[in-house]
């Protein structure tokens, strides 16, 4: 960790201790406390259940060399229009942990795990989530449906994360799975 910390984001500011558990949607059977590194933490600047497709250049690139899906941006977070009000109304908190209490689980994705209960060093309000994106230079892209991006991003030559897609609007009937259409 560059700053010696890992993070967890929650709308609940009262968690005193994080206990290992198996997430209901996990394919893992071992209980863990999950945290994210600083580089990947902007993917969690959303209400917990908000579906999103996030993607970024694998290294800094000149605008003419960026993959087409990035447009003029280095990093894009896409959410459905239906979530905008919940994003602007969300009060999100960042739990800060000592990184030595965790071990990397997937360094490419920035995930870290602990197998025993951990206590945060502190809890900080994130503040205005739209402003956080703006200040970080992240394009927040509002789309009618995430599915065209979810289909196109894996082949676009970018790093990406797709979070809570089970909460996305249903795949449109006209959408061909695997096609790289844009809306």
C-alpha positions in Angstrom: 0.0 0.0 0.0 1.3 3.4 -1.0 -0.3 5.0 2.1 -0.4 2.0 4.4 -4.1 1.9 4.4 -7.0 -0.1 2.9 -10.7 1.0 2.9 -14.3 -0.1 3.2 -17.2 2.1 2.2 -20.6 2.0 3.9 -23.7 4.2 4.4 -23.6 3.0 8.0 -21.1 5.1 10.1 -21.5 3.1 13.3 -19.6 -0.1 12.6 -17.1 -0.6 15.4 -15.6 -3.9 14.3 -15.8 -5.8 11.0 -16.2 -9.6 11.4 -15.3 -12.1 8.7 -18.4 -13.3 6.8 -19.3 -15.0 3.6 -21.1 -12.6 1.3 -24.5 -14.0 0.1 -23.4 -13.4 -3.5 -19.9 -14.8 -3.1 -18.7 -18.0 -4.7 -16.2 -18.4 -1.9 -16.9 -20.4 1.3 -14.1 -18.9 3.5 -15.3 -15.9 5.6 -13.4 -12.7 5.1 -13.4 -9.0 5.9 -13.0 -7.3 2.6 -11.2 -4.0 1.9 -10.0 -2.1 -1.2 -6.8 -0.2 -1.9 -6.7 3.6 -2.5 -6.2 3.2 -6.3 -9.4 1.2 -6.7 -11.5 2.8 -4.0 -13.3 5.3 -6.3 -15.3 2.3 -7.7 -17.0 2.3 -4.3 -18.1 5.9 -4.2 -21.7 4.8 -4.7 -24.6 3.6 -2.6 -23.9 -0.1 -1.9 -26.5 -1.6 -4.2 -25.8 0.7 -7.1 -25.0 -1.2 -10.3 -22.0 0.2 -12.1 -19.4 -0.5 -14.8 -16.1 1.2 -14.1 -13.1 1.2 -16.5 -9.8 2.9 -16.9 -6.7 3.0 -19.0 -4.1 0.4 -18.0 -1.5 3.2 -18.0 -1.6 6.9 -18.6 -2.1 7.4 -22.3 -2.3 10.3 -24.7 -5.9 11.2 -25.7 -5.4 9.8 -29.2 -4.1 6.5 -27.9 -7.0 5.8 -25.4 -9.4 2.9 -26.1 -12.5 4.3 -27.8 -14.8 3.6 -24.8 -12.8 6.0 -22.7 -13.4 8.9 -25.0 -11.3 11.7 -23.6 -11.1 10.3 -20.1 -8.5 8.2 -18.2 -11.3 6.7 -16.0 -15.0 6.3 -16.5 -17.7 5.2 -14.0 -21.0 4.4 -15.7 -24.3 4.1 -13.9 -27.9 4.0 -15.0 -29.9 7.3 -14.9 -32.3 5.7 -12.5 -29.6 5.8 -9.8 -28.7 9.4 -10.0 -31.0 10.6 -7.2 -29.9 7.8 -4.9 -26.2 8.7 -5.6 -26.8 12.4 -4.9 -28.8 11.6 -1.7 -26.3 9.0 -0.4 -24.3 9.7 2.7 -21.3 7.5 2.4 -18.5 6.9 4.9 -15.0 5.6 4.3 -13.6 3.2 6.9 -9.8 3.4 7.1 -7.8 0.3 8.1 -4.2 -0.4 8.7 -3.1 -2.4 5.6 -0.9 -4.7 7.7 -4.1 -6.3 9.1 -5.0 -7.5 5.6 -3.4 -9.5 2.8 -3.8 -9.0 -0.9 -6.5 -11.2 -2.4 -6.4 -9.8 -5.9 -3.8 -7.0 -6.4 -5.0 -6.3 -9.9 -8.5 -5.5 -8.6 -7.2 -3.9 -5.4 -9.0 -6.3 -3.0 -7.5 -7.2 0.4 -8.8 -9.6 3.0 -8.6 -10.3 6.7 -9.5 -13.6 8.2 -10.1 -12.3 11.7 -12.1 -9.3 13.1 -10.6 -5.9 12.4 -11.3 -2.5 13.8 -11.1 0.7 11.7 -8.5 3.3 12.6 -11.2 6.0 11.8 -14.4 6.7 9.8 -14.5 9.6 7.5 -17.5 11.1 5.5 -16.9 10.9 1.8 -19.1 14.0 1.1 -20.6 14.9 -2.2 -20.2 11.8 -4.4 -20.6 13.7 -7.7 -18.0 16.2 -6.5 -15.6 13.4 -5.4 -15.7 12.1 -9.0 -15.1 15.6 -10.5 -12.2 16.3 -8.1 -10.6 12.9 -8.9 -10.9 13.6 -12.7 -13.3 10.6 -13.2 -16.0 10.8 -15.8 -19.3 9.8 -14.4 -21.3 8.6 -17.3 -25.1 8.3 -17.0 -26.6 5.7 -19.3 -30.1 4.3 -19.9 -28.8 0.7 -19.5 -25.4 -0.7 -18.4 -25.7 -3.8 -20.7 -24.0 -2.4 -23.8 -21.0 -1.3 -21.8 -21.0 -4.5 -19.8 -20.7 -6.4 -23.1 -18.1 -4.1 -24.7 -15.7 -3.3 -21.9 -14.1 -6.7 -21.4 -12.8 -6.6 -25.0 -11.8 -2.9 -25.0 -8.3 -3.2 -23.7 -9.0 -1.5 -20.4 -8.9 -2.4 -16.7 -12.5 -2.7 -15.4 -14.8 -3.7 -12.6 -18.5 -4.4 -12.8 -20.2 -4.2 -9.5 -23.8 -5.1 -8.5 -25.0 -5.8 -12.1 -27.7 -8.0 -10.6 -29.3 -4.7 -9.6 -29.2 -3.2 -13.1 -32.3 -2.7 -15.1 -33.1 -5.9 -17.1 -31.2 -6.4 -20.3 -33.2 -4.8 -23.1 -34.8 -7.3 -25.5 -33.0 -5.6 -28.4 -29.6 -6.0 -26.8 -27.5 -8.8 -28.3 -25.3 -10.3 -25.5 -21.7 -9.9 -26.5 -22.3 -7.3 -29.1 -20.4 -4.1 -28.7 -23.2 -1.7 -29.4 -23.5 1.7 -27.8 -26.6 3.6 -27.1 
